[in-house]
Amino acid sequence: MNYQQLTEGRRYQISALLEQGISIPEIAKTVKCHRSTLYRELRRCGTKEQYSPDTAQQLSRVKRLNASKYRIPQQRMEFIEFLITQDWSPEQISHVLTRIGEKVSHEWIYRFIACNKRQGGKLFRHLRQGHKRYRRGKKDKAPAIKNAISIDERPKDVDNRTRFGDWEIDTVLGKHGTGAIVTILERVTRFYLVKKVPSKSAADVTRATIDLLRPYKRFVHTITADNGREFAGHMEIAQALETDVYFAHPYSSWERGANENANGLLRQYIKKGTDLRSVSDNEVERAQLRINYRPKKCLGFKQPAVIFSKMMLAA
């Protein structure tokens, strides 16, 4: 039942029914309001025995007269709008503002964006959009990769996320035949690396992986991949980076869940089916920066790039 404010007439009806000893749930049905409304009314205006419809109506009038809508200062609204354009989620914005003593609920921010959209604004375009996920049938066997080491042999420290320097790798595809993007994520800090490649071939993916991780070679202990043929060059990667490469079980994307999640964020900037030949390296780098400087809930609303830098200095 929808919440409705009590009118003066209904208050007199409630008073009469209370005098007859009728229960609150039954009174709620009779006056067509939720029983919670009645319990709140009685808490404000006394017990069942003391309830006075005149007093209750007067209190209601005074409360309405004294009530004033709180307006968020214009400067803060402009700051919220700026953070939305930086692709921060309403929850991220709400948490950060609350932490500095300027509380704004994430529900209010969603309403603000919806209002902006109705007025012809474009803030809604900065919200992350949901994407359908499709899973290949289990009868379709994943192609075998020579000398692949199963994730079952991976050190337990990786599962616990207690060690800095364990990575997950994947590829994001554009329109058929227009290339791919190699994505790599560090499991503890969620620091994310991306690089566009001409094709999903093992040779292109291998080169891109080594190029992306070579600057952080000292902090690369393991890499976990799926069973795609693009990772057939894993032995070359392992040798160049002096690391170990492990392969997740087939059809088990949750074993590289952090990377999958980050790929979903990347799709906000590079939509599914995009002709990657029309996407510049600068655009890919810009998307990487945006994602790495977004505060993440799993990191206590800290930014992956900041935590990654601190952990490199501390290592």
VEXVEXMAR-516368 format. One record per residue (C-alpha): residue number from 0; x, y, z. Coordinates in nm, 3 decimals. Layout:
BEGIN
{site NUM,{X,Y,Z}};
...
***
This chain:
BEGIN
{site 0,{0.000,0.000,0.000}};
{site 1,{0.135,0.345,-0.091}};
{site 2,{0.225,0.586,0.189}};
{site 3,{-0.030,0.867,0.235}};
{site 4,{-0.032,1.156,0.480}};
{site 5,{-0.316,1.150,0.731}};
{site 6,{-0.594,1.409,0.692}};
{site 7,{-0.791,1.569,0.974}};
{site 8,{-1.095,1.353,0.897}};
{site 9,{-0.893,1.033,0.911}};
{site 10,{-0.743,1.139,1.245}};
{site 11,{-1.092,1.167,1.397}};
{site 12,{-1.177,0.827,1.251}};
{site 13,{-0.861,0.678,1.406}};
{site 14,{-0.952,0.830,1.744}};
{site 15,{-1.299,0.679,1.737}};
{site 16,{-1.169,0.335,1.645}};
{site 17,{-0.901,0.348,1.917}};
{site 18,{-1.171,0.421,2.175}};
{site 19,{-1.350,0.104,2.063}};
{site 20,{-1.035,-0.097,2.137}};
{site 21,{-0.974,-0.200,1.775}};
{site 22,{-0.618,-0.311,1.691}};
{site 23,{-0.377,-0.097,1.490}};
{site 24,{-0.365,-0.335,1.187}};
{site 25,{-0.747,-0.336,1.171}};
{site 26,{-0.765,0.043,1.199}};
{site 27,{-0.508,0.073,0.920}};
{site 28,{-0.729,-0.138,0.691}};
{site 29,{-1.037,0.068,0.780}};
{site 30,{-0.881,0.411,0.717}};
{site 31,{-0.682,0.275,0.418}};
{site 32,{-0.327,0.351,0.529}};
{site 33,{-0.027,0.141,0.623}};
{site 34,{-0.005,0.030,0.986}};
{site 35,{0.346,0.185,1.005}};
{site 36,{0.184,0.524,0.942}};
{site 37,{-0.038,0.472,1.245}};
{site 38,{0.248,0.358,1.468}};
{site 39,{0.447,0.671,1.370}};
{site 40,{0.140,0.890,1.435}};
{site 41,{0.098,0.747,1.785}};
{site 42,{0.468,0.782,1.865}};
{site 43,{0.449,1.152,1.776}};
{site 44,{0.118,1.222,1.945}};
{site 45,{0.109,0.999,2.255}};
{site 46,{-0.027,0.655,2.345}};
{site 47,{-0.352,0.499,2.226}};
{site 48,{-0.526,0.627,2.538}};
{site 49,{-0.387,0.982,2.505}};
{site 50,{-0.440,1.025,2.130}};
{site 51,{-0.619,1.349,2.044}};
{site 52,{-0.706,1.417,1.677}};
{site 53,{-0.711,1.795,1.742}};
{site 54,{-0.360,1.793,1.890}};
{site 55,{-0.232,1.561,1.618}};
{site 56,{-0.369,1.787,1.344}};
{site 57,{-0.217,2.096,1.506}};
{site 58,{0.124,1.927,1.535}};
{site 59,{0.101,1.830,1.169}};
{site 60,{0.029,2.192,1.065}};
{site 61,{0.319,2.329,1.271}};
{site 62,{0.557,2.070,1.130}};
{site 63,{0.454,2.153,0.776}};
{site 64,{0.495,2.528,0.831}};
{site 65,{0.839,2.487,0.988}};
{site 66,{0.962,2.238,0.731}};
{site 67,{1.190,2.380,0.464}};
{site 68,{1.341,2.192,0.175}};
{site 69,{1.716,2.159,0.213}};
{site 70,{1.892,2.287,-0.094}};
{site 71,{2.238,2.163,-0.183}};
{site 72,{2.470,2.462,-0.235}};
{site 73,{2.532,2.550,-0.599}};
{site 74,{2.908,2.511,-0.559}};
{site 75,{2.866,2.156,-0.433}};
{site 76,{2.624,2.073,-0.716}};
{site 77,{2.881,2.195,-0.968}};
{site 78,{3.143,1.974,-0.801}};
{site 79,{2.908,1.674,-0.818}};
{site 80,{2.843,1.745,-1.185}};
{site 81,{3.217,1.764,-1.250}};
{site 82,{3.276,1.425,-1.083}};
{site 83,{2.995,1.271,-1.287}};
{site 84,{3.166,1.395,-1.606}};
{site 85,{3.481,1.221,-1.481}};
{site 86,{3.277,0.896,-1.485}};
{site 87,{3.258,0.856,-1.108}};
{site 88,{2.953,0.657,-0.999}};
{site 89,{2.693,0.818,-0.768}};
{site 90,{2.803,0.583,-0.488}};
{site 91,{3.167,0.686,-0.529}};
{site 92,{3.075,1.056,-0.525}};
{site 93,{2.848,1.012,-0.222}};
{site 94,{3.117,0.831,-0.024}};
{site 95,{3.387,1.089,-0.094}};
{site 96,{3.159,1.386,-0.012}};
{site 97,{3.042,1.219,0.308}};
{site 98,{3.404,1.162,0.409}};
{site 99,{3.476,1.538,0.385}};
{site 100,{3.159,1.631,0.574}};
{site 101,{2.934,1.726,0.282}};
{site 102,{2.689,1.438,0.282}};
{site 103,{2.485,1.375,-0.032}};
{site 104,{2.312,1.040,-0.085}};
{site 105,{2.379,0.840,-0.399}};
{site 106,{1.999,0.818,-0.451}};
{site 107,{1.985,1.199,-0.473}};
{site 108,{2.266,1.197,-0.731}};
{site 109,{2.079,0.942,-0.944}};
{site 110,{1.768,1.164,-0.927}};
{site 111,{1.982,1.466,-1.018}};
{site 112,{2.111,1.281,-1.327}};
{site 113,{1.758,1.171,-1.422}};
{site 114,{1.633,1.529,-1.393}};
{site 115,{1.924,1.649,-1.605}};
{site 116,{1.833,1.391,-1.870}};
{site 117,{1.469,1.504,-1.879}};
{site 118,{1.593,1.858,-1.936}};
{site 119,{1.804,1.744,-2.232}};
{site 120,{2.132,1.706,-2.042}};
{site 121,{2.390,1.437,-2.113}};
{site 122,{2.513,1.347,-1.763}};
{site 123,{2.346,1.004,-1.789}};
{site 124,{2.598,0.910,-2.057}};
{site 125,{2.868,0.901,-1.790}};
{site 126,{2.691,0.626,-1.595}};
{site 127,{2.817,0.275,-1.646}};
{site 128,{2.575,0.083,-1.867}};
{site 129,{2.487,-0.280,-1.810}};
{site 130,{2.576,-0.529,-2.079}};
{site 131,{2.432,-0.868,-2.152}};
{site 132,{2.670,-1.152,-2.092}};
{site 133,{2.666,-1.461,-2.306}};
{site 134,{2.824,-1.790,-2.217}};
{site 135,{2.937,-2.046,-2.467}};
{site 136,{2.785,-2.393,-2.428}};
{site 137,{2.991,-2.631,-2.221}};
{site 138,{2.991,-2.879,-2.507}};
{site 139,{3.213,-2.640,-2.702}};
{site 140,{3.557,-2.739,-2.589}};
{site 141,{3.815,-2.468,-2.545}};
{site 142,{4.119,-2.516,-2.768}};
{site 143,{4.418,-2.673,-2.595}};
{site 144,{4.725,-2.457,-2.532}};
{site 145,{5.062,-2.628,-2.533}};
{site 146,{5.236,-2.657,-2.194}};
{site 147,{4.958,-2.464,-2.016}};
{site 148,{4.983,-2.469,-1.635}};
{site 149,{4.650,-2.496,-1.455}};
{site 150,{4.533,-2.239,-1.203}};
{site 151,{4.517,-2.530,-0.957}};
{site 152,{4.897,-2.508,-0.933}};
{site 153,{4.899,-2.134,-0.869}};
{site 154,{5.031,-2.025,-0.524}};
{site 155,{4.759,-1.983,-0.261}};
{site 156,{4.884,-1.628,-0.189}};
{site 157,{4.728,-1.526,-0.520}};
{site 158,{4.382,-1.645,-0.416}};
{site 159,{4.404,-1.449,-0.091}};
{site 160,{4.518,-1.127,-0.261}};
{site 161,{4.784,-1.093,0.007}};
{site 162,{5.075,-1.042,-0.232}};
{site 163,{5.137,-0.743,-0.457}};
{site 164,{5.229,-0.836,-0.814}};
{site 165,{4.981,-1.099,-0.931}};
{site 166,{4.802,-1.010,-1.254}};
{site 167,{4.501,-1.117,-1.462}};
{site 168,{4.496,-1.085,-1.840}};
{site 169,{4.223,-1.083,-2.105}};
{site 170,{4.135,-0.939,-2.443}};
{site 171,{3.846,-0.712,-2.543}};
{site 172,{3.729,-0.738,-2.902}};
{site 173,{3.604,-0.469,-3.133}};
{site 174,{3.404,-0.511,-3.450}};
{site 175,{3.499,-0.835,-3.624}};
{site 176,{3.834,-0.806,-3.797}};
{site 177,{3.923,-0.459,-3.664}};
{site 178,{4.161,-0.560,-3.385}};
{site 179,{4.151,-0.618,-3.011}};
{site 180,{4.258,-0.462,-2.683}};
{site 181,{4.483,-0.646,-2.438}};
{site 182,{4.382,-0.575,-2.078}};
{site 183,{4.589,-0.662,-1.769}};
{site 184,{4.497,-0.600,-1.405}};
{site 185,{4.694,-0.626,-1.079}};
{site 186,{4.480,-0.821,-0.832}};
{site 187,{4.556,-0.634,-0.507}};
{site 188,{4.542,-0.271,-0.626}};
{site 189,{4.308,-0.324,-0.927}};
{site 190,{4.557,-0.120,-1.134}};
{site 191,{4.457,-0.165,-1.499}};
{site 192,{4.665,-0.163,-1.818}};
{site 193,{4.529,-0.160,-2.174}};
{site 194,{4.685,-0.166,-2.519}};
{site 195,{4.526,-0.184,-2.863}};
{site 196,{4.661,-0.453,-3.098}};
{site 197,{4.600,-0.506,-3.472}};
{site 198,{4.460,-0.856,-3.419}};
{site 199,{4.383,-1.119,-3.158}};
{site 200,{4.669,-1.333,-3.279}};
{site 201,{4.903,-1.492,-3.026}};
{site 202,{5.197,-1.295,-3.170}};
{site 203,{5.027,-0.955,-3.130}};
{site 204,{4.893,-1.034,-2.783}};
{site 205,{5.230,-1.167,-2.667}};
{site 206,{5.413,-0.851,-2.780}};
{site 207,{5.155,-0.624,-2.621}};
{site 208,{5.165,-0.815,-2.291}};
{site 209,{5.542,-0.788,-2.266}};
{site 210,{5.534,-0.417,-2.361}};
{site 211,{5.269,-0.339,-2.098}};
{site 212,{5.433,-0.526,-1.812}};
{site 213,{5.802,-0.472,-1.883}};
{site 214,{5.809,-0.139,-1.690}};
{site 215,{5.672,-0.327,-1.386}};
{site 216,{5.873,-0.647,-1.438}};
{site 217,{5.998,-0.648,-1.077}};
{site 218,{5.636,-0.656,-0.960}};
{site 219,{5.511,-0.936,-1.186}};
{site 220,{5.501,-1.266,-0.994}};
{site 221,{5.218,-1.441,-1.179}};
{site 222,{4.980,-1.384,-1.468}};
{site 223,{4.645,-1.566,-1.494}};
{site 224,{4.481,-1.601,-1.837}};
{site 225,{4.181,-1.777,-1.986}};
{site 226,{4.212,-2.056,-2.242}};
{site 227,{4.194,-1.840,-2.553}};
{site 228,{4.442,-1.922,-2.829}};
{site 229,{4.568,-1.563,-2.816}};
{site 230,{4.764,-1.666,-2.505}};
{site 231,{4.947,-1.948,-2.680}};
{site 232,{5.268,-1.743,-2.647}};
{site 233,{5.260,-1.773,-2.268}};
{site 234,{5.604,-1.934,-2.253}};
{site 235,{5.760,-1.635,-2.431}};
{site 236,{5.580,-1.401,-2.191}};
{site 237,{5.698,-1.600,-1.890}};
{site 238,{6.059,-1.593,-2.010}};
{site 239,{6.063,-1.222,-2.100}};
{site 240,{5.907,-1.114,-1.770}};
{site 241,{6.062,-1.389,-1.554}};
{site 242,{5.720,-1.484,-1.425}};
{site 243,{5.475,-1.774,-1.418}};
{site 244,{5.165,-1.788,-1.636}};
{site 245,{4.862,-1.989,-1.521}};
{site 246,{4.537,-2.072,-1.699}};
{site 247,{4.191,-2.059,-1.545}};
{site 248,{3.945,-2.345,-1.585}};
{site 249,{3.735,-2.332,-1.903}};
{site 250,{3.413,-2.124,-1.871}};
{site 251,{3.520,-1.993,-1.530}};
{site 252,{3.544,-1.618,-1.583}};
{site 253,{3.497,-1.557,-1.207}};
{site 254,{3.854,-1.687,-1.159}};
{site 255,{3.962,-1.363,-1.327}};
{site 256,{3.670,-1.162,-1.194}};
{site 257,{3.854,-0.835,-1.124}};
{site 258,{3.978,-0.817,-1.483}};
{site 259,{3.632,-0.901,-1.618}};
{site 260,{3.484,-0.621,-1.408}};
{site 261,{3.740,-0.369,-1.535}};
{site 262,{3.666,-0.476,-1.893}};
{site 263,{3.305,-0.385,-1.826}};
{site 264,{3.423,-0.036,-1.729}};
{site 265,{3.630,-0.015,-2.047}};
{site 266,{3.313,-0.081,-2.249}};
{site 267,{3.181,0.251,-2.120}};
{site 268,{3.443,0.422,-2.335}};
{site 269,{3.481,0.171,-2.619}};
{site 270,{3.143,0.020,-2.693}};
{site 271,{3.089,-0.337,-2.801}};
{site 272,{3.109,-0.367,-3.179}};
{site 273,{3.327,-0.056,-3.220}};
{site 274,{3.556,-0.047,-3.521}};
{site 275,{3.886,-0.033,-3.332}};
{site 276,{4.062,0.109,-3.637}};
{site 277,{3.875,0.432,-3.561}};
{site 278,{3.992,0.436,-3.197}};
{site 279,{4.324,0.613,-3.138}};
{site 280,{4.591,0.506,-2.890}};
{site 281,{4.527,0.834,-2.707}};
{site 282,{4.161,0.741,-2.659}};
{site 283,{4.261,0.402,-2.520}};
{site 284,{4.512,0.566,-2.284}};
{site 285,{4.248,0.818,-2.172}};
{site 286,{4.009,0.533,-2.085}};
{site 287,{4.285,0.361,-1.886}};
{site 288,{4.353,0.679,-1.688}};
{site 289,{3.984,0.734,-1.616}};
{site 290,{3.944,0.381,-1.482}};
{site 291,{4.263,0.390,-1.273}};
{site 292,{4.170,0.720,-1.108}};
{site 293,{3.816,0.619,-1.017}};
{site 294,{3.781,0.540,-0.645}};
{site 295,{3.679,0.177,-0.596}};
{site 296,{3.451,0.048,-0.323}};
{site 297,{3.661,-0.269,-0.277}};
{site 298,{3.963,-0.045,-0.206}};
{site 299,{3.784,0.165,0.055}};
{site 300,{3.703,0.420,-0.218}};
{site 301,{4.071,0.480,-0.293}};
{site 302,{4.210,0.509,-0.646}};
{site 303,{4.392,0.209,-0.802}};
{site 304,{4.666,0.425,-0.955}};
{site 305,{4.744,0.590,-0.620}};
{site 306,{4.758,0.261,-0.428}};
{site 307,{4.967,0.098,-0.703}};
{site 308,{5.225,0.379,-0.689}};
{site 309,{5.247,0.359,-0.311}};
{site 310,{5.294,-0.017,-0.316}};
{site 311,{5.569,0.008,-0.578}};
{site 312,{5.756,0.260,-0.361}};
{site 313,{5.711,0.042,-0.053}};
{site 314,{5.822,-0.281,-0.225}};
***
